[in-house]
Amino acid sequence: MNEVYLQVLRRSEQDEIRKEDLAVAQARYRQSLSSYYPEIFLFGRKSFYDKYDEDDNSQLETLLRQQQSQSSNTTGSTSTGSGFRTIDPYQAGVGFRWPIFSGFQTYYESQARDAEISSAALNRQRYRQLLYRDVGEVYFQILEYEKTTQILKEEQQALRARIGELARRVRIGRSSQGELLAAQSEYSNSRVELERVEGLRQVSTELLAFLMNAPAESIVLAEPGPLPGQRQLTAYLEKVEKRTDLRAAMKTLDAEKARLQSEKGGHYPEASVEGSYYMSQKPDFGRDWGITLSIEIPLFEGGNTYYAVREYEALVR
C-alpha cells in the first residue's frame, strides 16, 4: 500500500503545484524582510535649466563668477560671456536610503507572509493525506473485488456439484424438478454477479494504473499487513481531529489579520533617512556628503488606504 502511494505521489502534479506554492510563499516572506534593510545605490544626476537673465539677478551672477574663478584656479581654464548663464549642475556618487518608520507596515506584512508559509505547508500536507485516502480506497476496493471473485468462483464450483447431484436424484425420483431448477437459477445468478464484480475490479485496476502511470496488467497487489491495535487507532483518531486543512485556514486568517494591521499603518506618518556621498559634482561647493531625514504625514490619497482597510476587514470577517 505504501509503495503504491509513493509511486502515485511522485507522479502527482497537484503535489508539485503545492510544492511550488510553498516556495512562492517562502520567497515572498524573504522579500518582505528586505524592507528592514537599507538600500545602497550609485547615482548620477544632471539638471538642465534655461539661461538666467543676468540683468535681473546680479546676486546669482556674482556667485557664479566666484565659483568660476575658483574652478579656473584649480583647472587653469577660464570662461566668460554667456557661459555663466548656462551652467547645468551635475552630481555623481554613492547613496543609501533607509526607512525608519512606516506605521509598522513592514512588520505586519512579514507576519502575514510567515503565516502564508505555514498555510501553504499545511495545505500540501492535507493534499497528501487526501491522496493517501483516495489511493487506499482504490487499493482496498481491488482487494475486496478479488476476494469476492474468489468466493463466487468457489460458490459456482459448489453449485455445479449440487446441480449434478440434484440431476442424478431427479432421475431416480429422489428430488423434484423444482429443486434442480432453483439450483440452476442460483448458479446463473452467481455467474452474472461474477461478471459484474470482475468488471468493477477491472475499472478500479485501470484507475490505479492511471494514478501509478503503469500498465494495468502489471499491477499485482499484496495483502495488507495486520490492522493497527486499539492504542494506535486511538492515537491516530486524536491526530485526525487536528485537521491540517482547518489549521491552514486559521493560518490564512492570521495572514489576513496581519495585512489588515499593515494597511492601517498607512494612516501613520512615515520617516526615512537618505544619504549621499558625492564623488563628482559641478558646481563644487566643497561638500562631499549629505544626509536627509524625511518625515511624511499622509493627508489625502484619494481614499486608497481607507478602502484597503475596508477590503481586509471584509476578508477577515
C-alpha positions as CSV (number, residue, x, y, z in Angstrom):
1,M,0.0,0.0,0.0
2,N,2.7,2.5,0.9
3,E,4.7,1.6,-2.2
4,V,1.7,2.2,-4.3
5,Y,1.0,5.6,-2.6
6,L,4.6,6.7,-3.0
7,Q,4.6,5.9,-6.7
8,V,1.3,7.8,-7.1
9,L,2.7,10.8,-5.1
10,R,5.8,11.0,-7.3
11,R,3.6,11.3,-10.3
12,S,1.1,13.8,-8.8
13,E,1.1,17.2,-10.5
14,Q,-1.0,18.7,-7.7
15,D,1.6,17.9,-5.2
16,E,4.2,19.6,-7.3
17,I,2.0,22.7,-7.7
18,R,1.6,22.8,-3.9
19,K,5.3,22.5,-3.5
20,E,5.8,25.5,-5.8
21,D,3.1,27.4,-3.9
22,L,5.2,26.8,-0.7
23,A,8.3,28.0,-2.5
24,V,6.5,31.2,-3.6
25,A,5.3,31.8,-0.1
26,Q,8.9,31.4,1.3
27,A,10.3,33.8,-1.4
28,R,7.6,36.4,-0.6
29,Y,8.5,36.2,3.1
30,R,12.2,36.8,2.3
31,Q,11.2,39.6,0.1
32,S,9.2,41.3,2.9
33,L,12.2,41.1,5.2
34,S,14.2,43.1,2.7
35,S,12.3,46.2,3.8
36,Y,14.1,46.1,7.1
37,Y,17.5,46.8,5.4
38,P,18.8,49.9,3.8
39,E,19.1,50.4,0.0
40,I,22.6,51.2,-1.3
41,F,22.9,52.5,-4.8
42,L,25.1,54.5,-7.2
43,F,23.5,57.7,-8.6
44,G,24.2,60.3,-11.3
45,R,22.1,63.4,-11.5
46,K,22.3,66.2,-14.1
47,S,19.9,69.1,-14.2
48,F,19.2,71.2,-17.3
49,Y,17.9,74.8,-16.8
50,D,17.1,77.7,-19.0
51,K,19.6,80.6,-19.2
52,Y,19.1,83.1,-16.4
53,D,18.9,86.8,-17.1
54,E,22.0,88.4,-15.5
55,D,20.3,91.8,-15.5
56,D,17.5,90.5,-13.2
57,N,19.7,88.6,-10.8
58,S,23.0,90.2,-10.1
59,Q,23.5,88.2,-6.9
60,L,23.4,84.9,-8.8
61,E,25.8,86.3,-11.3
62,T,28.3,87.3,-8.6
63,L,28.1,83.8,-7.0
64,L,28.6,82.1,-10.3
65,R,31.6,84.3,-11.1
66,Q,33.2,83.5,-7.8
67,Q,32.6,79.8,-8.4
68,Q,34.0,80.1,-11.9
69,S,37.1,81.9,-10.5
70,Q,37.7,79.0,-8.1
71,S,37.3,76.5,-10.8
72,S,39.7,78.4,-13.0
73,N,42.4,78.5,-10.3
74,T,42.0,74.7,-10.0
75,T,41.9,73.7,-13.6
76,G,43.8,76.6,-15.2
77,S,41.0,77.5,-17.6
78,T,38.6,80.5,-17.7
79,S,35.3,81.1,-19.2
80,T,33.5,84.4,-20.0
81,G,30.3,85.7,-21.5
82,S,27.2,83.6,-21.8
83,G,29.0,80.6,-20.1
84,F,28.0,81.9,-16.8
85,R,24.3,81.8,-17.8
86,T,24.4,78.1,-19.0
87,I,25.8,76.2,-16.0
88,D,23.9,72.9,-15.7
89,P,24.9,71.2,-12.4
90,Y,25.5,67.5,-12.1
91,Q,26.3,65.1,-9.2
92,A,27.6,61.5,-9.1
93,G,28.3,59.3,-6.1
94,V,27.0,56.6,-3.7
95,G,23.8,56.9,-1.7
96,F,21.7,55.0,0.7
97,R,18.0,55.0,1.7
98,W,16.6,53.5,4.9
99,P,13.0,53.6,6.1
100,I,12.9,54.2,9.8
101,F,9.2,54.1,10.5
102,S,6.2,53.2,8.3
103,G,3.4,52.6,10.7
104,F,4.5,49.0,11.4
105,Q,3.5,48.1,7.8
106,T,6.7,46.2,7.2
107,Y,6.4,44.2,10.5
108,Y,2.8,43.1,9.8
109,E,3.5,42.3,6.2
110,S,6.3,40.0,7.2
111,Q,3.9,38.4,9.8
112,A,1.4,37.9,7.0
113,R,4.0,36.3,4.7
114,D,5.1,34.0,7.5
115,A,1.5,32.8,8.1
116,E,1.2,32.1,4.4
117,I,4.2,29.8,4.5
118,S,2.5,27.8,7.3
119,S,-0.8,27.8,5.4
120,A,0.9,26.5,2.2
121,A,2.8,23.8,4.1
122,L,-0.4,22.6,5.8
123,N,-2.4,22.7,2.5
124,R,0.3,20.5,0.9
125,Q,0.2,18.1,3.9
126,R,-3.6,17.9,3.7
127,Y,-3.5,17.1,0.0
128,R,-1.1,14.3,0.7
129,Q,-3.5,12.9,3.3
130,L,-6.4,13.1,0.9
131,L,-4.4,11.5,-1.8
132,Y,-3.4,8.7,0.6
133,R,-7.1,8.2,1.4
134,D,-8.1,8.0,-2.3
135,V,-5.3,5.6,-3.1
136,G,-6.3,3.5,-0.1
137,E,-9.9,3.4,-1.2
138,V,-9.0,2.1,-4.7
139,Y,-6.4,-0.3,-3.3
140,F,-8.8,-2.0,-0.9
141,Q,-11.6,-1.9,-3.4
142,I,-9.5,-4.0,-5.8
143,L,-8.6,-6.4,-2.9
144,E,-12.3,-6.7,-2.0
145,Y,-13.3,-7.4,-5.6
146,E,-10.6,-10.0,-5.9
147,K,-11.8,-11.8,-2.7
148,T,-15.4,-11.5,-3.9
149,T,-14.4,-13.0,-7.2
150,Q,-12.7,-15.9,-5.5
151,I,-15.7,-16.5,-3.3
152,L,-18.1,-16.5,-6.3
153,K,-15.9,-19.0,-8.1
154,E,-15.9,-21.3,-5.2
155,E,-19.7,-20.9,-4.9
156,Q,-20.1,-21.8,-8.6
157,Q,-18.0,-24.8,-8.1
158,A,-20.2,-26.0,-5.2
159,L,-23.3,-25.2,-7.2
160,R,-22.2,-27.2,-10.2
161,A,-21.6,-30.2,-7.9
162,R,-25.0,-29.7,-6.4
163,I,-26.7,-29.4,-9.8
164,G,-25.0,-32.7,-10.8
165,E,-26.2,-34.4,-7.6
166,L,-29.8,-33.0,-8.0
167,A,-29.9,-34.2,-11.6
168,R,-29.0,-37.7,-10.5
169,R,-31.5,-37.6,-7.7
170,V,-34.2,-36.3,-10.2
171,R,-33.5,-39.3,-12.5
172,I,-34.1,-41.7,-9.7
173,G,-37.0,-39.8,-8.3
174,R,-35.4,-38.7,-5.0
175,S,-35.6,-34.9,-5.7
176,S,-38.1,-32.8,-7.6
177,Q,-37.5,-30.9,-10.8
178,G,-38.1,-27.6,-9.0
179,E,-35.1,-28.1,-6.7
180,L,-32.9,-28.7,-9.8
181,L,-34.3,-25.5,-11.5
182,A,-33.7,-23.5,-8.3
183,A,-30.1,-24.6,-8.2
184,Q,-29.6,-23.8,-11.8
185,S,-31.1,-20.4,-11.4
186,E,-28.8,-19.7,-8.4
187,Y,-25.9,-20.8,-10.5
188,S,-26.8,-18.4,-13.3
189,N,-27.2,-15.5,-10.8
190,S,-23.8,-16.3,-9.4
191,R,-22.3,-16.1,-12.9
192,V,-23.9,-12.7,-13.5
193,E,-22.7,-11.4,-10.2
194,L,-19.2,-12.7,-11.0
195,E,-19.1,-10.8,-14.3
196,R,-20.3,-7.6,-12.6
197,V,-17.7,-7.8,-9.9
198,E,-15.0,-8.6,-12.4
199,G,-16.0,-5.5,-14.4
200,L,-15.7,-3.4,-11.2
201,R,-12.3,-4.8,-10.4
202,Q,-11.0,-4.0,-13.9
203,V,-12.3,-0.4,-13.6
204,S,-10.6,0.0,-10.3
205,T,-7.4,-1.5,-11.6
206,E,-7.4,0.8,-14.6
207,L,-7.9,3.8,-12.2
208,L,-5.0,2.7,-10.0
209,A,-2.9,2.1,-13.2
210,F,-3.6,5.6,-14.3
211,L,-2.6,7.1,-11.0
212,M,0.6,5.0,-10.9
213,N,1.4,5.5,-14.6
214,A,1.8,1.8,-15.1
215,P,0.1,-0.9,-17.2
216,A,-3.0,-2.4,-15.5
217,E,-1.7,-5.9,-16.4
218,S,1.4,-5.4,-14.3
219,I,-0.3,-4.4,-11.1
220,V,-0.3,-7.2,-8.5
221,L,-1.4,-6.1,-5.1
222,A,-0.1,-7.7,-1.9
223,E,-2.3,-8.4,1.0
224,P,-2.3,-5.7,3.6
225,G,-0.5,-6.2,6.9
226,P,-2.0,-6.6,10.3
227,L,-4.5,-4.0,11.4
228,P,-3.3,-1.4,14.0
229,G,-4.1,-2.1,17.6
230,Q,-6.5,-0.2,19.8
231,R,-3.9,2.2,21.2
232,Q,-2.5,3.0,17.8
233,L,-6.0,3.6,16.4
234,T,-6.9,5.9,19.3
235,A,-3.7,8.0,18.8
236,Y,-4.5,8.2,15.1
237,L,-8.0,9.4,15.7
238,E,-6.7,12.1,18.1
239,K,-4.4,13.4,15.4
240,V,-7.2,13.4,12.8
241,E,-9.1,15.8,15.0
242,K,-6.4,18.4,14.3
243,R,-7.2,18.5,10.6
244,T,-4.5,20.3,8.6
245,D,-7.0,21.9,6.3
246,L,-8.6,23.7,9.3
247,R,-5.2,24.7,10.6
248,A,-4.3,26.0,7.1
249,A,-7.5,28.1,7.1
250,M,-6.6,29.5,10.5
251,K,-3.1,30.5,9.2
252,T,-4.7,32.1,6.2
253,L,-7.0,34.1,8.6
254,D,-3.9,35.1,10.6
255,A,-2.3,36.4,7.4
256,E,-5.4,38.5,6.5
257,K,-5.4,39.9,10.1
258,A,-1.8,40.9,9.8
259,R,-2.4,42.5,6.4
260,L,-5.3,44.5,7.9
261,Q,-2.9,45.9,10.5
262,S,-0.4,46.6,7.8
263,E,-2.9,48.6,5.8
264,K,-4.0,50.5,8.9
265,G,-0.3,51.6,9.2
266,G,-0.9,53.7,6.1
267,H,-2.6,56.3,8.2
268,Y,0.5,56.9,10.3
269,P,3.5,59.1,9.4
270,E,6.5,57.7,7.6
271,A,10.1,58.5,8.4
272,S,13.2,57.7,6.4
273,V,16.8,58.7,6.2
274,E,18.7,59.2,2.9
275,G,22.4,59.9,2.5
276,S,24.7,60.7,-0.4
277,Y,28.4,60.8,-0.9
278,Y,29.5,62.9,-3.9
279,M,32.4,61.6,-5.9
280,S,32.0,64.3,-8.5
281,Q,29.8,67.4,-8.7
282,K,29.5,70.7,-10.6
283,P,29.5,73.3,-9.2
284,D,31.8,72.0,-6.4
285,F,30.6,73.6,-3.2
286,G,33.2,71.7,-1.1
287,R,30.7,69.4,0.5
288,D,31.4,65.7,0.0
289,W,28.4,64.1,1.7
290,G,24.9,64.9,2.9
291,I,22.2,63.2,5.0
292,T,18.5,64.0,4.8
293,L,15.9,63.0,7.3
294,S,12.3,62.9,5.9
295,I,9.0,62.7,7.7
296,E,5.8,62.5,5.7
297,I,2.3,62.7,7.2
298,P,-0.4,61.4,4.9
299,L,-3.2,64.0,4.4
300,F,-5.1,62.8,1.3
301,E,-4.5,60.0,-1.1
302,G,-7.9,59.5,-2.7
303,G,-9.1,57.0,-0.1
304,N,-6.5,54.4,-1.1
305,T,-5.7,53.4,2.5
306,Y,-9.3,53.7,3.7
307,Y,-10.7,51.3,1.1
308,A,-7.7,48.9,1.5
309,V,-8.6,48.7,5.2
310,R,-12.2,48.1,4.3
311,E,-11.2,45.3,2.0
312,Y,-9.2,43.4,4.5
313,E,-11.8,43.9,7.2
314,A,-14.3,42.2,4.9
315,L,-11.8,39.4,4.2
316,V,-11.2,38.8,7.9
317,R,-15.0,38.7,8.6
